[in-house]
Amino acid sequence: MRKIIASLDIGSHTLKLVVGEMFKNKLNILACVDVPARGIKKGFVVNPESAVEAFVDVFKKAEEQLGLPVTEVVACVPASGIECFLSEGYVSINNENRIIGGSDVTKALKSSIYNKLSDNQEIVAVLPTKFLLDDALATDMPLGKKAEKLRVKTVVATVPRKNVSAIVKCLERCGVRVAHITIGSLGDYYEFKDSKNSTEVGAVINIGASKTTVSIFNKGIVTGVEVIDMGGDNLDYDLGYV
């Protein structure tokens, strides 16, 4: 079965849709399209009718390239109001051999957010920082190892639900389901990730058309994001004035 993934980036000036297929552990890009954004300001929906029209345009353009419809996406939502906090969870390994499998890791990650969120928050990332086997042996990769209990320490990133709800409603009107949500800061980091910055503390600064996002990373884990309401448009205006 083909594993095709679509990701939608929602900007003030442009909507960008990338469609790729995972094949032999590599992502192959099948389509990359963009259309002018309408009804969007700083990543937020301000005019639902215009936004829906723009979403329909970008999906139609992608379908013309692909020859098949896009029915679900990973949506990139605004990082404004993001909160990052430390958490932890654990799971008992109940199989006969006490060998940790993928489902055990998933359950441990889920337990780290259980009853930790308020009703007005939406999760954008659960990032493991350390796994512990039987509360003693630390490891970065627990799969296939033997233990009676798996504990995980995580950084949980959430955004206000209002950042997500209007976008989801508009996409549903287009017949597109939001499979996952994310923030641009995570993509910004992985664009520049290497062996050096994955072991240090640093910042990634993304200057957009109407806003600038400053993302702080500690050894590859996002720990904070600040959004400044100034971007390339302001620079263009000031340079033109001078």
C-alpha positions in Angstrom: 0.0 0.0 0.0 1.4 3.4 -1.0 2.1 5.8 1.9 1.4 9.3 0.6 1.7 12.4 2.9 0.5 15.9 2.2 1.5 19.0 4.2 -0.1 22.4 4.0 1.7 25.6 5.1 -0.6 28.6 5.7 1.0 32.0 5.2 -0.3 35.5 4.9 0.7 35.8 1.3 0.9 32.2 0.1 -0.6 28.7 0.7 2.0 26.0 0.0 1.1 22.3 -0.4 3.7 19.6 -0.6 2.8 16.0 -1.3 5.4 13.2 -0.9 5.5 9.4 -0.8 7.5 7.3 1.6 9.4 4.6 -0.3 12.3 2.6 1.1 12.5 5.0 4.1 12.9 8.0 1.8 10.5 10.8 1.1 10.0 11.4 -2.6 8.2 14.6 -3.5 5.3 14.1 -5.9 3.9 17.6 -6.0 4.8 21.1 -4.7 2.3 23.9 -5.4 1.4 27.3 -4.1 -1.4 29.8 -4.6 -2.0 33.3 -3.3 -3.5 33.3 0.2 -6.9 34.9 0.7 -8.8 35.4 3.9 -5.6 34.7 5.9 -3.6 37.1 8.1 -0.5 36.0 10.0 -1.5 32.4 9.6 -5.0 32.9 11.1 -8.3 32.7 9.2 -9.9 36.1 9.2 -12.4 35.5 6.3 -13.5 31.9 6.2 -15.2 32.2 2.8 -12.1 33.6 1.1 -9.9 31.1 2.9 -12.0 28.2 1.7 -11.7 29.4 -1.9 -7.9 29.6 -1.6 -7.8 26.1 -0.1 -9.9 24.7 -2.9 -7.5 26.4 -5.4 -4.3 24.9 -3.9 -5.8 21.4 -3.7 -7.1 21.6 -7.2 -3.7 22.6 -8.5 -2.0 19.7 -6.6 -4.6 17.2 -7.9 -3.8 18.3 -11.5 -0.2 17.3 -10.9 -0.9 14.1 -9.0 -3.9 12.7 -10.9 -5.5 11.8 -7.6 -7.4 13.8 -4.9 -5.8 15.1 -1.6 -8.1 14.0 1.2 -6.0 14.6 4.3 -3.1 16.8 5.3 -0.7 17.7 8.0 -1.5 21.3 8.7 1.0 23.9 9.8 -0.8 26.2 12.4 0.4 29.5 13.9 2.9 29.2 16.8 1.5 32.2 18.6 0.8 31.4 22.2 2.8 28.2 22.2 3.6 26.6 25.5 6.4 24.0 26.1 6.5 22.0 29.4 8.4 19.0 30.8 6.5 15.9 31.5 7.0 12.1 31.9 5.1 8.9 31.7 5.6 5.2 31.9 4.1 1.9 30.8 4.5 -1.7 32.1 5.8 -4.2 29.5 3.3 -7.1 29.7 4.4 -9.4 26.8 5.8 -12.7 27.7 9.4 -11.9 26.8 9.3 -8.3 28.3 10.7 -7.0 25.0 9.8 -3.3 24.2 7.9 -2.8 21.0 6.6 0.2 19.1 3.2 0.0 20.8 4.9 0.2 24.2 6.8 3.4 23.2 3.5 4.9 21.9 1.7 4.1 25.2 4.5 5.6 27.3 4.4 8.8 25.2 0.6 9.0 25.6 0.9 8.5 29.3 3.2 11.6 29.5 0.3 13.8 28.4 -2.6 12.1 30.1 -4.6 14.7 32.2 -1.8 17.3 31.5 -3.7 19.5 29.1 -6.5 22.0 29.5 -9.5 22.1 27.2 -8.2 25.2 25.3 -4.9 23.6 24.4 -4.0 21.5 21.3 -0.9 19.3 21.1 1.6 20.0 18.3 4.5 17.8 19.5 5.5 15.3 22.2 9.3 15.1 22.0 11.1 12.4 24.0 14.3 13.5 25.7 15.2 10.3 27.5 13.9 6.7 28.0 14.5 4.8 31.2 14.4 1.0 31.5 13.2 -0.1 34.9 14.0 3.4 36.2 17.7 2.8 35.9 19.3 2.3 32.5 18.9 5.4 30.2 18.7 5.0 26.4 17.7 7.0 23.3 16.3 3.9 21.5 14.3 1.5 23.7 12.9 -0.7 20.9 13.9 -4.3 21.1 15.4 -4.0 24.6 14.2 -5.9 27.7 12.6 -4.3 30.7 9.6 -4.6 32.9 8.8 -0.9 32.8 9.6 1.8 30.3 9.6 5.4 31.5 9.9 8.4 29.2 10.8 12.1 29.8 9.3 14.4 27.3 8.9 18.0 26.2 5.2 18.7 25.3 4.5 21.6 22.9 0.9 23.0 22.8 -0.9 25.9 21.1 -4.2 27.5 21.9 -7.1 25.6 20.3 -8.2 28.8 18.6 -5.1 28.6 16.4 -6.4 25.3 15.1 -10.2 25.2 15.0 -10.8 27.8 12.3 -8.3 26.1 9.9 -9.7 22.7 10.6 -13.3 23.9 9.9 -12.3 25.5 6.6 -10.4 22.4 5.4 -13.4 20.2 6.3 -15.6 22.4 4.1 -13.1 21.5 1.3 -13.5 17.7 2.0 -10.0 17.5 3.5 -9.3 16.0 6.9 -6.5 17.3 9.2 -4.6 14.1 10.1 -2.0 16.0 12.3 -1.1 19.5 13.2 2.4 21.0 13.5 4.2 24.3 13.7 6.6 25.8 11.3 9.4 26.0 13.9 9.9 22.2 13.8 10.3 22.3 10.1 12.6 25.2 10.3 14.9 23.3 12.7 15.0 20.1 10.6 15.9 22.1 7.5 19.2 23.0 9.2 19.7 20.1 11.5 23.2 18.6 11.6 25.5 16.8 14.0 26.6 20.0 15.6 23.4 21.9 16.3 21.6 18.7 17.5 23.9 18.8 20.6 23.9 22.5 21.3 21.5 25.3 22.4 20.6 27.7 19.6 17.9 29.6 17.8 16.3 29.5 14.3 14.9 32.8 13.0 12.4 32.7 10.2 11.6 36.0 8.7 8.2 35.7 7.0 6.2 38.3 5.1 4.3 39.7 8.0 5.9 38.1 11.1 9.2 36.8 12.4 9.4 33.5 14.3 12.3 32.9 16.8 12.5 29.3 17.9 14.8 28.2 20.7 16.1 24.6 20.5 18.1 22.7 23.2 19.8 19.6 21.7 17.2 19.3 19.0 14.2 19.8 21.3 12.1 23.0 21.0 11.9 24.8 24.3 10.3 28.1 23.3 8.9 30.1 20.4 8.4 33.8 20.2 6.5 35.5 17.3 7.3 39.1 16.4 4.7 41.0 14.4 7.2 42.3 11.9 8.5 40.7 8.8 9.9 41.1 5.3 7.1 43.6 4.4 8.3 45.9 7.1 11.9 45.7 5.9 10.8 46.4 2.3 8.8 49.4 3.4 11.7 50.8 5.5 14.2 50.3 2.7 11.9 51.9 0.2 11.4 54.9 2.6 15.2 55.3 2.9 
